[in-house]
Amino acid sequence: MIESDTIKLLRECDAGIKMGVKSINDVIDHVYSKDFKTMLNRCKDEHEALDSELQELLDKYGDEGKNPNIMAEGMSKMKTGFMLTMKDTDETIADLMTDGCNMGVKSLSKYLNKYAAADEKSKDICKRLIKLEDQLATKIRVYL
């Protein structure tokens, strides 16, 4: 059960990291504030560093990981495009990113509880990802 929960938790973290990086990439060219852009790039770098750790564990278990849900990815892309077409501002981007971070924190917390038998290393990665998402949502409030 430990190995099964570990792999499942790692897969969800993998999908979450990919979704986070993709979301940042989708908006970064629309950011006006240099500080906001720096914040997003730093967060993306931290996501990618965490992803390297995660990929090592997935490789150890012989698993390829998981891509984000196609429907969620498509809806996110559509919402981002629509909102930026209506109002291309840092406030809009902060709003979109805050929603995404909150959804990430919620779903990752759910998976952390659901896969409670996962090993401690995997749980730690998940907790750090949750913290990263939560911190970004907090930091970008100044742009709302």
NUVO-150097 format. One record per residue: residue number from 1; x, y, z of N, C-alpha, C in turn; chain; residue in one letter. Coordinates in steps of 0.001 Angstrom, whole numbers. Example, Ala and Ser with C-alpha at 12.3 -4.5 7.8 and 13.67 -1.06 7.14 Angstrom:
residues 2
@i->1, n_east->13190, n_north->-5690, n_up->7800, ca_east->12300, ca_north->-4500, ca_up->7800, c_east->13200, c_north->-3300, c_up->7800, ch->A, aa->A
@i->2, n_east->12850, n_north->-2250, n_up->7080, ca_east->13670, ca_north->-1060, ca_up->7140, c_east->12900, c_north->30, c_up->7870, ch->A, aa->S
This chain:
residues 144
@i->1, n_east->820, n_north->-1198, n_up->0, ca_east->0, ca_north->0, ca_up->0, c_east->862, c_north->1259, c_up->0, ch->A, aa->M
@i->2, n_east->1995, n_north->1219, n_up->716, ca_east->2869, ca_north->2391, ca_up->768, c_east->3335, c_north->2756, c_up->-634, ch->A, aa->I
@i->3, n_east->3801, n_north->1775, n_up->-1393, ca_east->4299, ca_north->2065, ca_up->-2731, c_east->3189, c_north->2569, c_up->-3640, ch->A, aa->E
@i->4, n_east->2021, n_north->1974, n_up->-3552, ca_east->896, ca_north->2400, ca_up->-4372, c_east->497, c_north->3848, c_up->-4059, ch->A, aa->S
@i->5, n_east->357, n_north->4183, n_up->-2785, ca_east->6, ca_north->5543, ca_up->-2389, c_east->1110, c_north->6522, c_up->-2773, ch->A, aa->D
@i->6, n_east->2350, n_north->6087, n_up->-2632, ca_east->3482, ca_north->6947, ca_up->-2979, c_east->3438, c_north->7319, c_up->-4453, ch->A, aa->T
@i->7, n_east->3260, n_north->6334, n_up->-5302, ca_east->3216, ca_north->6582, ca_up->-6751, c_east->2030, c_north->7474, c_up->-7106, ch->A, aa->I
@i->8, n_east->882, n_north->7202, n_up->-6522, ca_east->-311, ca_north->8016, ca_up->-6808, c_east->-106, c_north->9466, c_up->-6374, ch->A, aa->K
@i->9, n_east->486, n_north->9671, n_up->-5206, ca_east->740, ca_north->11033, ca_up->-4731, c_east->1754, c_north->11735, c_up->-5627, ch->A, aa->L
@i->10, n_east->2796, n_north->11035, n_up->-6005, ca_east->3800, ca_north->11625, ca_up->-6891, c_east->3198, c_north->12009, c_up->-8240, ch->A, aa->L
@i->11, n_east->2312, n_north->11182, n_up->-8757, ca_east->1648, ca_north->11489, ca_up->-10031, c_east->835, c_north->12778, c_up->-9928, ch->A, aa->R
@i->12, n_east->107, n_north->12926, n_up->-8840, ca_east->-713, ca_north->14130, ca_up->-8667, c_east->167, c_north->15368, c_up->-8512, ch->A, aa->E
@i->13, n_east->1267, n_north->15224, n_up->-7808, ca_east->2210, ca_north->16345, ca_up->-7682, c_east->2815, c_north->16683, c_up->-9038, ch->A, aa->C
@i->14, n_east->3115, n_north->15665, n_up->-9822, ca_east->3665, ca_north->15865, ca_up->-11165, c_east->2692, c_north->16664, c_up->-12024, ch->A, aa->D
@i->15, n_east->1437, n_north->16270, n_up->-12006, ca_east->413, ca_north->16982, ca_up->-12778, c_east->267, c_north->18416, c_up->-12270, ch->A, aa->A
@i->16, n_east->321, n_north->18597, n_up->-10960, ca_east->202, ca_north->19925, ca_up->-10370, c_east->1349, c_north->20841, c_up->-10756, ch->A, aa->G
@i->17, n_east->2555, n_north->20309, n_up->-10739, ca_east->3726, ca_north->21098, ca_up->-11127, c_east->3625, c_north->21494, c_up->-12596, ch->A, aa->I
@i->18, n_east->3275, n_north->20537, n_up->-13431, ca_east->3149, ca_north->20832, ca_up->-14869, c_east->2093, c_north->21899, c_up->-15124, ch->A, aa->K
@i->19, n_east->979, n_north->21813, n_up->-14415, ca_east->-93, ca_north->22791, ca_up->-14577, c_east->374, c_north->24172, c_up->-14103, ch->A, aa->M
@i->20, n_east->1092, n_north->24210, n_up->-12992, ca_east->1597, ca_north->25476, ca_up->-12469, c_east->2576, c_north->26152, c_up->-13420, ch->A, aa->G
@i->21, n_east->3519, n_north->25373, n_up->-13937, ca_east->4511, ca_north->25916, ca_up->-14874, c_east->3825, c_north->26393, c_up->-16148, ch->A, aa->V
@i->22, n_east->2891, n_north->25602, n_up->-16647, ca_east->2173, ca_north->25983, ca_up->-17864, c_east->1370, c_north->27267, c_up->-17644, ch->A, aa->K
@i->23, n_east->740, n_north->27387, n_up->-16510, ca_east->-43, ca_north->28584, ca_up->-16202, c_east->839, c_north->29824, c_up->-16154, ch->A, aa->S
@i->24, n_east->1992, n_north->29699, n_up->-15526, ca_east->2920, ca_north->30829, ca_up->-15486, c_east->3380, c_north->31187, c_up->-16893, ch->A, aa->I
@i->25, n_east->3727, n_north->30178, n_up->-17679, ca_east->4161, ca_north->30434, ca_up->-19057, c_east->3070, c_north->31110, c_up->-19885, ch->A, aa->N
@i->26, n_east->1807, n_north->30774, n_up->-19614, ca_east->684, ca_north->31352, ca_up->-20351, c_east->499, c_north->32844, c_up->-20084, ch->A, aa->D
@i->27, n_east->924, n_north->33315, n_up->-18913, ca_east->664, ca_north->34717, ca_up->-18562, c_east->1904, c_north->35604, c_up->-18509, ch->A, aa->V
@i->28, n_east->3075, n_north->35023, n_up->-18411, ca_east->4292, ca_north->35789, ca_up->-18122, c_east->4547, c_north->36924, c_up->-19117, ch->A, aa->I
@i->29, n_east->4236, n_north->36708, n_up->-20379, ca_east->4474, ca_north->37755, ca_up->-21383, c_east->3483, c_north->38905, c_up->-21286, ch->A, aa->D
@i->30, n_east->2444, n_north->38750, n_up->-20486, ca_east->1441, ca_north->39802, ca_up->-20311, c_east->1670, c_north->40632, c_up->-19048, ch->A, aa->H
@i->31, n_east->2656, n_north->40237, n_up->-18245, ca_east->2913, ca_north->40921, ca_up->-16978, c_east->3659, c_north->42229, c_up->-17241, ch->A, aa->V
@i->32, n_east->3158, n_north->43298, n_up->-16649, ca_east->3765, ca_north->44622, ca_up->-16830, c_east->4812, c_north->44920, c_up->-15761, ch->A, aa->Y
@i->33, n_east->4517, n_north->44598, n_up->-14519, ca_east->5413, ca_north->44896, ca_up->-13404, c_east->6644, c_north->43997, c_up->-13431, ch->A, aa->S
@i->34, n_east->7803, n_north->44623, n_up->-13360, ca_east->9065, ca_north->43872, ca_up->-13343, c_east->9130, c_north->42965, c_up->-12100, ch->A, aa->K
@i->35, n_east->8688, n_north->43500, n_up->-10954, ca_east->8721, ca_north->42711, ca_up->-9716, c_east->7784, c_north->41506, c_up->-9781, ch->A, aa->D
@i->36, n_east->6623, n_north->41715, n_up->-10368, ca_east->5652, ca_north->40628, ca_up->-10518, c_east->6224, c_north->39554, c_up->-11441, ch->A, aa->F
@i->37, n_east->6824, n_north->39974, n_up->-12537, ca_east->7411, ca_north->39033, ca_up->-13483, c_east->8545, c_north->38240, c_up->-12810, ch->A, aa->K
@i->38, n_east->9366, n_north->38929, n_up->-12022, ca_east->10453, ca_north->38270, ca_up->-11291, c_east->9893, c_north->37234, c_up->-10320, ch->A, aa->T
@i->39, n_east->8811, n_north->37609, n_up->-9622, ca_east->8160, ca_north->36711, ca_up->-8673, c_east->7666, c_north->35437, c_up->-9372, ch->A, aa->M
@i->40, n_east->7023, n_north->35616, n_up->-10516, ca_east->6501, ca_north->34467, ca_up->-11264, c_east->7636, c_north->33590, c_up->-11794, ch->A, aa->L
@i->41, n_east->8681, n_north->34210, n_up->-12309, ca_east->9818, ca_north->33429, ca_up->-12814, c_east->10502, c_north->32650, c_up->-11697, ch->A, aa->N
@i->42, n_east->10627, n_north->33268, n_up->-10534, ca_east->11230, ca_north->32589, ca_up->-9384, c_east->10377, c_north->31389, c_up->-8969, ch->A, aa->R
@i->43, n_east->9075, n_north->31593, n_up->-8964, ca_east->8159, ca_north->30513, ca_up->-8602, c_east->8244, c_north->29374, c_up->-9617, ch->A, aa->C
@i->44, n_east->8319, n_north->29736, n_up->-10888, ca_east->8438, ca_north->28714, ca_up->-11937, c_east->9734, c_north->27916, c_up->-11751, ch->A, aa->K
@i->45, n_east->10828, n_north->28618, n_up->-11438, ca_east->12103, ca_north->27941, ca_up->-11194, c_east->12005, c_north->26981, c_up->-10012, ch->A, aa->D
@i->46, n_east->11305, n_north->27402, n_up->-8970, ca_east->11131, ca_north->26542, ca_up->-7792, c_east->10272, c_north->25324, c_up->-8125, ch->A, aa->E
@i->47, n_east->9253, n_north->25525, n_up->-8945, ca_east->8430, ca_north->24396, ca_up->-9411, c_east->9307, c_north->23398, c_up->-10180, ch->A, aa->H
@i->48, n_east->10142, n_north->23923, n_up->-11065, ca_east->10980, ca_north->23052, ca_up->-11895, c_east->12032, c_north->22319, c_up->-11064, ch->A, aa->E
@i->49, n_east->12569, n_north->22971, n_up->-10036, ca_east->13525, ca_north->22310, ca_up->-9144, c_east->12833, c_north->21178, c_up->-8376, ch->A, aa->A
@i->50, n_east->11637, n_north->21441, n_up->-7911, ca_east->10860, ca_north->20416, ca_up->-7209, c_east->10528, c_north->19269, c_up->-8162, ch->A, aa->L
@i->51, n_east->10253, n_north->19617, n_up->-9415, ca_east->9945, ca_north->18607, ca_up->-10419, c_east->11132, c_north->17670, c_up->-10643, ch->A, aa->D
@i->52, n_east->12348, n_north->18202, n_up->-10598, ca_east->13540, ca_north->17353, ca_up->-10764, c_east->13613, c_north->16296, c_up->-9671, ch->A, aa->S
@i->53, n_east->13357, n_north->16717, n_up->-8437, ca_east->13329, ca_north->15773, ca_up->-7316, c_east->12246, c_north->14722, c_up->-7519, ch->A, aa->E
@i->54, n_east->11075, n_north->15202, n_up->-7918, ca_east->9931, ca_north->14329, ca_up->-8116, c_east->10203, c_north->13315, c_up->-9221, ch->A, aa->L
@i->55, n_east->10802, n_north->13750, n_up->-10310, ca_east->11094, ca_north->12855, ca_up->-11430, c_east->12069, c_north->11753, c_up->-11022, ch->A, aa->Q
@i->56, n_east->13028, n_north->12080, n_up->-10162, ca_east->13957, ca_north->11060, ca_up->-9658, c_east->13193, c_north->9963, c_up->-8920, ch->A, aa->E
@i->57, n_east->12236, n_north->10361, n_up->-8095, ca_east->11437, ca_north->9376, ca_up->-7357, c_east->10555, c_north->8563, c_up->-8299, ch->A, aa->L
@i->58, n_east->9934, n_north->9238, n_up->-9263, ca_east->9108, ca_north->8504, ca_up->-10232, c_east->9960, c_north->7491, c_up->-11003, ch->A, aa->L
@i->59, n_east->11155, n_north->7900, n_up->-11386, ca_east->12067, ca_north->6981, ca_up->-12089, c_east->12410, c_north->5782, c_up->-11207, ch->A, aa->D
@i->60, n_east->12626, n_north->6043, n_up->-9931, ca_east->12937, ca_north->4970, ca_up->-8975, c_east->11825, c_north->3917, c_up->-8950, ch->A, aa->K
@i->61, n_east->10579, n_north->4380, n_up->-9081, ca_east->9435, ca_north->3474, ca_up->-9070, c_east->9038, c_north->3004, c_up->-10474, ch->A, aa->Y
@i->62, n_east->9791, n_north->3439, n_up->-11490, ca_east->9499, ca_north->3025, ca_up->-12859, c_east->8196, c_north->3595, c_up->-13388, ch->A, aa->G
@i->63, n_east->7856, n_north->4805, n_up->-12960, ca_east->6593, ca_north->5426, ca_up->-13365, c_east->6872, c_north->6676, c_up->-14195, ch->A, aa->D
@i->64, n_east->6010, n_north->6922, n_up->-15164, ca_east->6192, ca_north->8064, ca_up->-16069, c_east->5531, c_north->9344, c_up->-15579, ch->A, aa->E
@i->65, n_east->4809, n_north->9280, n_up->-14479, ca_east->4156, ca_north->10471, ca_up->-13960, c_east->2798, c_north->10686, c_up->-14583, ch->A, aa->G
@i->66, n_east->2337, n_north->11923, n_up->-14518, ca_east->985, ca_north->12220, ca_up->-14978, c_east->937, c_north->13640, c_up->-15535, ch->A, aa->K
@i->67, n_east->231, n_north->13787, n_up->-16626, ca_east->-14, ca_north->15112, ca_up->-17181, c_east->-1279, c_north->15674, c_up->-16565, ch->A, aa->N
@i->68, n_east->-1414, n_north->17000, n_up->-16575, ca_east->-2649, ca_north->17593, ca_up->-16054, c_east->-3857, c_north->17108, c_up->-16851, ch->A, aa->P
@i->69, n_east->-5005, n_north->17132, n_up->-16217, ca_east->-6255, ca_north->16763, ca_up->-16862, c_east->-6464, c_north->17660, c_up->-18076, ch->A, aa->N
@i->70, n_east->-6721, n_north->17059, n_up->-19220, ca_east->-6861, ca_north->17811, ca_up->-20477, c_east->-7994, c_north->18820, c_up->-20393, ch->A, aa->I
@i->71, n_east->-9097, n_north->18440, n_up->-19774, ca_east->-10236, ca_north->19340, ca_up->-19646, c_east->-9871, c_north->20550, c_up->-18776, ch->A, aa->M
@i->72, n_east->-9220, n_north->20301, n_up->-17643, ca_east->-8823, ca_north->21390, ca_up->-16746, c_east->-7822, c_north->22314, c_up->-17437, ch->A, aa->A
@i->73, n_east->-6903, n_north->21709, n_up->-18162, ca_east->-5892, ca_north->22484, ca_up->-18886, c_east->-6546, c_north->23363, c_up->-19955, ch->A, aa->E
@i->74, n_east->-7483, n_north->22804, n_up->-20682, ca_east->-8178, ca_north->23543, ca_up->-21734, c_east->-9021, c_north->24668, c_up->-21180, ch->A, aa->G
@i->75, n_east->-9728, n_north->24388, n_up->-20091, ca_east->-10568, ca_north->25414, ca_up->-19467, c_east->-9710, c_north->26557, c_up->-18921, ch->A, aa->M
@i->76, n_east->-8583, n_north->26211, n_up->-18352, ca_east->-7670, ca_north->27225, ca_up->-17827, c_east->-7154, c_north->28122, c_up->-18949, ch->A, aa->S
@i->77, n_east->-6774, n_north->27500, n_up->-20044, ca_east->-6265, ca_north->28251, ca_up->-21206, c_east->-7348, c_north->29180, c_up->-21759, ch->A, aa->K
@i->78, n_east->-8574, n_north->28674, n_up->-21872, ca_east->-9680, ca_north->29488, ca_up->-22379, c_east->-9984, c_north->30653, c_up->-21444, ch->A, aa->M
@i->79, n_east->-10046, n_north->30376, n_up->-20151, ca_east->-10334, ca_north->31425, ca_up->-19179, c_east->-9249, c_north->32492, c_up->-19203, ch->A, aa->K
@i->80, n_east->-7996, n_north->32065, n_up->-19255, ca_east->-6882, ca_north->33015, ca_up->-19299, c_east->-6974, c_north->33888, c_up->-20542, ch->A, aa->T
@i->81, n_east->-7171, n_north->33263, n_up->-21680, ca_east->-7281, ca_north->34011, ca_up->-22932, c_east->-8431, c_north->34995, c_up->-22910, ch->A, aa->G
@i->82, n_east->-9568, n_north->34550, n_up->-22427, ca_east->-10754, ca_north->35416, ca_up->-22368, c_east->-10527, c_north->36606, c_up->-21442, ch->A, aa->F
@i->83, n_east->-10041, n_north->36312, n_up->-20244, ca_east->-9861, ca_north->37391, ca_up->-19265, c_east->-8806, c_north->38399, c_up->-19713, ch->A, aa->M
@i->84, n_east->-7728, n_north->37903, n_up->-20328, ca_east->-6691, ca_north->38825, ca_up->-20786, c_east->-7154, c_north->39637, c_up->-21995, ch->A, aa->L
@i->85, n_east->-8052, n_north->39077, n_up->-22782, ca_east->-8624, ca_north->39827, ca_up->-23904, c_east->-9510, c_north->40957, c_up->-23377, ch->A, aa->T
@i->86, n_east->-10238, n_north->40674, n_up->-22323, ca_east->-11145, ca_north->41669, ca_up->-21738, c_east->-10376, c_north->42757, c_up->-20977, ch->A, aa->M
@i->87, n_east->-9343, n_north->42341, n_up->-20237, ca_east->-8608, ca_north->43283, ca_up->-19399, c_east->-7186, c_north->42767, c_up->-19186, ch->A, aa->K
@i->88, n_east->-6277, n_north->43223, n_up->-20018, ca_east->-4879, ca_north->42765, ca_up->-19990, c_east->-4088, c_north->43595, c_up->-18979, ch->A, aa->D
@i->89, n_east->-4222, n_north->43219, n_up->-17697, ca_east->-3545, ca_north->43954, ca_up->-16625, c_east->-2897, c_north->42977, c_up->-15649, ch->A, aa->T
@i->90, n_east->-1997, n_north->43518, n_up->-14823, ca_east->-1394, ca_north->42695, ca_up->-13774, c_east->-2452, c_north->42238, c_up->-12770, ch->A, aa->D
@i->91, n_east->-3468, n_north->43054, n_up->-12566, ca_east->-4548, ca_north->42678, ca_up->-11660, c_east->-5264, c_north->41420, c_up->-12167, ch->A, aa->E
@i->92, n_east->-5519, n_north->41369, n_up->-13468, ca_east->-6171, ca_north->40193, ca_up->-14066, c_east->-5295, c_north->38959, c_up->-13894, ch->A, aa->T
@i->93, n_east->-4015, n_north->39119, n_up->-14144, ca_east->-3087, ca_north->37989, ca_up->-14022, c_east->-2998, c_north->37528, c_up->-12574, ch->A, aa->I
@i->94, n_east->-2945, n_north->38470, n_up->-11644, ca_east->-2909, ca_north->38110, ca_up->-10220, c_east->-4170, c_north->37358, c_up->-9827, ch->A, aa->A
@i->95, n_east->-5292, n_north->37791, n_up->-10372, ca_east->-6567, ca_north->37124, ca_up->-10097, c_east->-6550, c_north->35684, c_up->-10623, ch->A, aa->D
@i->96, n_east->-6105, n_north->35522, n_up->-11858, ca_east->-6021, ca_north->34183, ca_up->-12461, c_east->-5055, c_north->33277, c_up->-11697, ch->A, aa->L
@i->97, n_east->-3900, n_north->33818, n_up->-11371, ca_east->-2887, ca_north->33018, ca_up->-10679, c_east->-3336, c_north->32659, c_up->-9262, ch->A, aa->M
@i->98, n_east->-4020, n_north->33584, n_up->-8596, ca_east->-4517, ca_north->33300, ca_up->-7247, c_east->-5523, c_north->32149, c_up->-7290, ch->A, aa->T
@i->99, n_east->-6435, n_north->32208, n_up->-8257, ca_east->-7401, ca_north->31108, ca_up->-8406, c_east->-6687, c_north->29785, c_up->-8656, ch->A, aa->D
@i->100, n_east->-5693, n_north->29806, n_up->-9536, ca_east->-4952, ca_north->28580, ca_up->-9844, c_east->-4202, c_north->28042, c_up->-8641, ch->A, aa->G
@i->101, n_east->-3555, n_north->28933, n_up->-7910, ca_east->-2829, ca_north->28511, ca_up->-6707, c_east->-3780, c_north->27919, c_up->-5672, ch->A, aa->C
@i->102, n_east->-4908, n_north->28580, n_up->-5479, ca_east->-5884, ca_north->28075, ca_up->-4500, c_east->-6417, c_north->26697, c_up->-4895, ch->A, aa->N
@i->103, n_east->-6674, n_north->26509, n_up->-6178, ca_east->-7122, ca_north->25193, ca_up->-6651, c_east->-6023, c_north->24151, c_up->-6447, ch->A, aa->M
@i->104, n_east->-4774, n_north->24545, n_up->-6690, ca_east->-3652, ca_north->23630, ca_up->-6483, c_east->-3510, c_north->23231, c_up->-5029, ch->A, aa->G
@i->105, n_east->-3578, n_north->24205, n_up->-4139, ca_east->-3481, ca_north->23923, ca_up->-2700, c_east->-4605, c_north->22979, c_up->-2278, ch->A, aa->V
@i->106, n_east->-5797, n_north->23259, n_up->-2740, ca_east->-6957, ca_north->22433, ca_up->-2370, c_east->-6802, c_north->20996, c_up->-2862, ch->A, aa->K
@i->107, n_east->-6481, n_north->20832, n_up->-4145, ca_east->-6404, ca_north->19467, ca_up->-4680, c_east->-5203, c_north->18710, c_up->-4118, ch->A, aa->S
@i->108, n_east->-4059, n_north->19363, n_up->-3976, ca_east->-2893, ca_north->18675, ca_up->-3424, c_east->-3117, c_north->18284, c_up->-1965, ch->A, aa->L
@i->109, n_east->-3786, n_north->19142, n_up->-1220, ca_east->-4093, ca_north->18806, ca_up->182, c_east->-5015, c_north->17592, c_up->245, ch->A, aa->S
@i->110, n_east->-5968, n_north->17553, n_up->-673, ca_east->-6886, ca_north->16410, ca_up->-743, c_east->-6104, c_north->15120, c_up->-1030, ch->A, aa->K
@i->111, n_east->-5175, n_north->15190, n_up->-1994, ca_east->-4401, ca_north->14000, ca_up->-2340, c_east->-3433, c_north->13611, c_up->-1227, ch->A, aa->Y
@i->112, n_east->-2895, n_north->14579, n_up->-521, ca_east->-2012, ca_north->14289, ca_up->604, c_east->-2770, c_north->13505, c_up->1668, ch->A, aa->L
@i->113, n_east->-4017, n_north->13870, n_up->1895, ca_east->-4854, ca_north->13140, ca_up->2863, c_east->-5288, c_north->11779, c_up->2311, ch->A, aa->N
@i->114, n_east->-5648, n_north->11749, n_up->1043, ca_east->-6140, ca_north->10511, ca_up->421, c_east->-5055, c_north->9429, c_up->371, ch->A, aa->K
@i->115, n_east->-3834, n_north->9850, n_up->77, ca_east->-2724, ca_north->8892, ca_up->-37, c_east->-1816, c_north->8971, c_up->1188, ch->A, aa->Y
@i->116, n_east->-2426, n_north->8843, n_up->2340, ca_east->-1737, ca_north->8992, ca_up->3626, c_east->-643, c_north->7955, c_up->3851, ch->A, aa->A
@i->117, n_east->-716, n_north->6828, n_up->3152, ca_east->286, ca_north->5779, ca_up->3330, c_east->1534, c_north->6026, c_up->2472, ch->A, aa->A
@i->118, n_east->1565, n_north->7113, n_up->1720, ca_east->2739, ca_north->7423, ca_up->880, c_east->3966, c_north->7607, c_up->1766, ch->A, aa->A
@i->119, n_east->5141, n_north->7376, n_up->1182, ca_east->6361, ca_north->7526, ca_up->1970, c_east->6597, c_north->9001, c_up->2314, ch->A, aa->D
@i->120, n_east->7438, n_north->9222, n_up->3313, ca_east->7655, ca_north->10570, ca_up->3844, c_east->8309, c_north->11506, c_up->2830, ch->A, aa->E
@i->121, n_east->9166, n_north->10978, n_up->1981, ca_east->9832, ca_north->11810, ca_up->973, c_east->8805, c_north->12385, c_up->-14, ch->A, aa->K
@i->122, n_east->7869, n_north->11568, n_up->-415, ca_east->6825, ca_north->12008, ca_up->-1346, c_east->5881, c_north->12997, c_up->-676, ch->A, aa->S
@i->123, n_east->5537, n_north->12723, n_up->565, ca_east->4688, ca_north->13653, ca_up->1309, c_east->5384, c_north->15001, c_up->1460, ch->A, aa->K
@i->124, n_east->6680, n_north->14963, n_up->1700, ca_east->7446, ca_north->16203, ca_up->1855, c_east->7420, c_north->17027, c_up->564, ch->A, aa->D
@i->125, n_east->7574, n_north->16377, n_up->-572, ca_east->7508, ca_north->17076, ca_up->-1861, c_east->6132, c_north->17715, c_up->-2019, ch->A, aa->I
@i->126, n_east->5104, n_north->16971, n_up->-1704, ca_east->3740, ca_north->17488, ca_up->-1814, c_east->3539, c_north->18690, c_up->-892, ch->A, aa->C
@i->127, n_east->4007, n_north->18599, n_up->338, ca_east->3865, ca_north->19701, ca_up->1295, c_east->4630, c_north->20937, c_up->825, ch->A, aa->K
@i->128, n_east->5814, n_north->20725, n_up->258, ca_east->6584, ca_north->21870, ca_up->-256, c_east->5893, c_north->22503, c_up->-1458, ch->A, aa->R
@i->129, n_east->5266, n_north->21689, n_up->-2290, ca_east->4526, ca_north->22225, ca_up->-3433, c_east->3310, c_north->23022, c_up->-2955, ch->A, aa->L
@i->130, n_east->2611, n_north->22506, n_up->-1976, ca_east->1471, ca_north->23226, ca_up->-1393, c_east->1941, c_north->24563, c_up->-836, ch->A, aa->I
@i->131, n_east->3044, n_north->24552, n_up->-117, ca_east->3587, ca_north->25775, ca_up->474, c_east->3976, c_north->26777, c_up->-613, ch->A, aa->K
@i->132, n_east->4584, n_north->26298, n_up->-1670, ca_east->4994, ca_north->27152, ca_up->-2789, c_east->3784, c_north->27835, c_up->-3423, ch->A, aa->L
@i->133, n_east->2725, n_north->27067, n_up->-3647, ca_east->1501, ca_north->27616, ca_up->-4236, c_east->854, c_north->28630, c_up->-3288, ch->A, aa->E
@i->134, n_east->816, n_north->28295, n_up->-2017, ca_east->213, ca_north->29172, ca_up->-1020, c_east->1001, c_north->30482, c_up->-899, ch->A, aa->D
@i->135, n_east->2301, n_north->30390, n_up->-896, ca_east->3141, ca_north->31587, ca_up->-798, c_east->2970, c_north->32496, c_up->-2007, ch->A, aa->Q
@i->136, n_east->2889, n_north->31914, n_up->-3201, ca_east->2697, ca_north->32742, ca_up->-4383, c_east->1369, c_north->33481, c_up->-4311, ch->A, aa->L
@i->137, n_east->320, n_north->32782, n_up->-3932, ca_east->-1000, ca_north->33416, ca_up->-3818, c_east->-966, c_north->34578, c_up->-2842, ch->A, aa->A
@i->138, n_east->-224, n_north->34415, n_up->-1758, ca_east->-106, ca_north->35475, ca_up->-747, c_east->701, c_north->36655, c_up->-1290, ch->A, aa->T
@i->139, n_east->1828, n_north->36365, n_up->-1912, ca_east->2720, ca_north->37427, ca_up->-2410, c_east->2085, c_north->38291, c_up->-3501, ch->A, aa->K
@i->140, n_east->1263, n_north->37696, n_up->-4320, ca_east->721, ca_north->38455, ca_up->-5450, c_east->-560, c_north->39227, c_up->-5116, ch->A, aa->I
@i->141, n_east->-978, n_north->39141, n_up->-3876, ca_east->-2180, ca_north->39890, ca_up->-3462, c_east->-2027, c_north->41390, c_up->-3704, ch->A, aa->R
@i->142, n_east->-800, n_north->41880, n_up->-3648, ca_east->-577, ca_north->43311, ca_up->-3850, c_east->-970, c_north->43754, c_up->-5272, ch->A, aa->V
@i->143, n_east->-1115, n_north->42806, n_up->-6180, ca_east->-1483, ca_north->43133, ca_up->-7556, c_east->-2983, c_north->42989, c_up->-7813, ch->A, aa->Y
@i->144, n_east->-3712, n_north->42501, n_up->-6827, ca_east->-5174, ca_north->42335, ca_up->-6982, c_east->-5896, c_north->43674, c_up->-6916, ch->A, aa->L
